[in-house]
């Protein structure tokens, strides 16, 4: 390979000057000096060539190791050089692509205007960066992130282009999956609650004169008994079949699944036949389903409303149709209830609280996390902590979670609240990881809706990356009622995925459900939290004492840790020590505290321990 030698080196110029002297100078001594100078110049030139060869080899090795594809093309965009990553991404070997125009790879996804803008930007600024679609050797199209730089000569004329690109197919697929998960029910493929809000808002914006919207919220009665008798898998099949029949019957209407056994239908119509429409909907959807050789006739509870009579704001309409559904449920199963103003008045205090909660989520300055530590009962050693959501209302002061959490679940705010808790808990954990307080796993409560709507995994991943945390630093607590909720389906695979990622899984309020043992046997669980109901009368209540001992023995046999909740007295603590419980949580050791107070307390305790 020919390598140019730079003439901007004094020794080479001296050698060139001395060369004629060897011929024309008669004095032999001077000719010897000239020969020495020529030898030195030749040695310097040889060393320069050797260094350039080394630089070239290092450059080629570096390009060979690069994950990004590199293409060098001439002024007419003919390929003159590629690196191995180019071959790996496109499938073209270097000898196949050399001499061809780089446009050969272009996928027919961009129009003429796109390429005109591309070349205008590249030629005017010398650079271009963005997403572009190309084709591999075998014809499949793929997206790439492309960076192009124009190389010019001394006169400013473009002589070459350097193209650097990365295959972003996997990234685009992940983005598409996240969008799908965020807006689509994973079981039925129907729009979820978030997407239904958007679709309803769109229908409201495009409603024409003389048109109305009929809305129905359909709840399947007794789906839990189907799951219990036929199994969760058959229950999921029934939900999928129900969704298919409903979608087919109301073709042209919006159909979505709010979660579990609740489906929503939104119809644009010019007819004033709301009650008849609901009745025929019920009649059609109540026809028997054939599942696993059995004929099942479902009972349906329906809440309904109509636009514009019952409102024209999507948020208000969701509240009102849910009020109608819950009013129908209070009448018993298999009833229908259309919204009426009396229901709005009946729920007025609660709706005001829901409105305030929405405002609190937007502002973010009313919600706060308190933290309750968990301890080893024998010596009080810290073993963990739980993050607990609190709402400090500007007028009403502290509002009990027992009051606002059910409202948040009912009115579709639980996912936002859960996301807020995860974000703040991770931020606080990151702060404490860099402070002097003990390094403890922080346990976060996960709501049913966070699991049903499917975006929990992506949010956890984003927060861990943002705050540079490991999954082992955050524990996930699920209430036993979540696992028994018929909307959840089979949570085993999702929990196993979270556990495989490094998250510890705990079952909160253990013992309050009726299928605890069955779920424990098949779910990937690390810890159970024994409900305070079994602790409060210890050690005097013999039934509670027997239950606690049995749970501890069972957990030991299954390799599970037990945390006893609600420990408030020394006698309770001593009983648990004697029974073999290794972790407790309750007022006896610590009340829930704001972050600043807990931090001050833990640092003081650490200093006192160091001094002693």
Secondary structure, 3 states (H helix, E strand, C coil): CCCCCCCCCHHHHHHHHHHHHHHHCCCHHHHHHHHHHHHHHHHHHHHHHHHHHHHHHHHHHHHHHCCCEEEEEECCCEEEEECHHHHHHHCCCHHHHCCCEHHHHECCCCCHHHHHHHHHHHHHHCEEEEEEEEECCCCCEEEEEEEEEEEECCCCCEEEEEEEEEECHHHHHHHHHHHHHHHECCCCCCECHHHHHHHHHHHHHCCCCCCEEEEEEEEEECHHHHHHHHCHHHHHHHHHHHHHHHHHHCCCCEEEEEECCEEEEEEEECCCCHHHHHHHHHHHHCCCEEECCEEECCEEEEEEEEECCCCCCHHHHHHHHHHHHHHHHHCCCCCEEECCHHHHHHCHHHHHHHHHHHHHHHHCCCEEEEEEEEECCCCCCEEEEEEEEEEEECCCEEECHHHHHHHHHHCCCHHHHHHHHHHHHHHHHHHHHCCCCCCCCEEEEECHHHHHCCCHHHHHHHHHHHHCCCHHHEEEEEEHHHHHCCCCCCCHHHHHHHHHCCCEEEEEEECCCCCHHHHHHHCCCCEEEECHHHCCCCCCCHHHHHHHHHHHHHHHHHCCEEEEECCCCHHHHHHHHHHCCCEEECCCCCCCEEHHHHHHHHHHHHHHHHHC
